[in-house]
Amino acid sequence: MKQTVQSKAKYGEMVKEASPPSTTLLNCMRAFLVGGVICVIGEILHGLFMNTMGMTKDNAGLVTASTLIVIATLLTSLRLYCKLGAFAGAGSIVPITGFANAITAPAIEHRKEGLVLGVGAKMFIIAGPVIVYGTITSVIVGLIYYFVK
C-alpha cells in the first residue's frame, strides 16, 4: 500500500512537470478583448447608420446586423476568421459573427461536392440545430403569448 501512495505522488509530480503552464487568464483576456472589439465595431456601425444616413434605431440595427454578417462571411472566406478564432477562442463566437462563420465555413469547405449536396446540405451542419430549436422555441413562446393575452 505504501508503494502505491508513493507511486501516485511521483506520478503527480511527473504530470506537473510535463504539463504546460495554464493560460486560462490569458485566454479569458483575449476572448474579452476580441468579443468587445466586435461589439464596439457593431456599436460604431449602428451609430454611423443612425447619424450619417438618418436611419431609425430599428433600421440601423437591421443594417448593422447585416453588415456584421457580411464582414464575418468575408473574413471566413479569406480564412482570417479561423485565425481570429484561434487567437480569441470564445471571444470570436459573438452571436452574429460566430453564427455567420458557422454557416459559411462548412459551405466553403464542401463547395466541391456541388451546390445541393455540398454547399446546401453541409452549410447547416453546425447551425442547423440552432435554427431548428430557435424556430420551435419562438413558435411555442408565440403561442403561449397569444393564449395568455
Secondary structure, 3 states (H helix, E strand, C coil): CHHHHHHHHHHHHHHHHHCCCCCHHHHHHHHHHHHHHHHHHHHHHHHHHHHHHCCCHHHHHHHHHHHHHHHHHHHHHCCCHHHHHHHHHHHHHCHHHHHHHHHHHHHHHCHHHCHHHHHHHHCCCCCHHHHHHHHHHHHHHHHHHHHHC
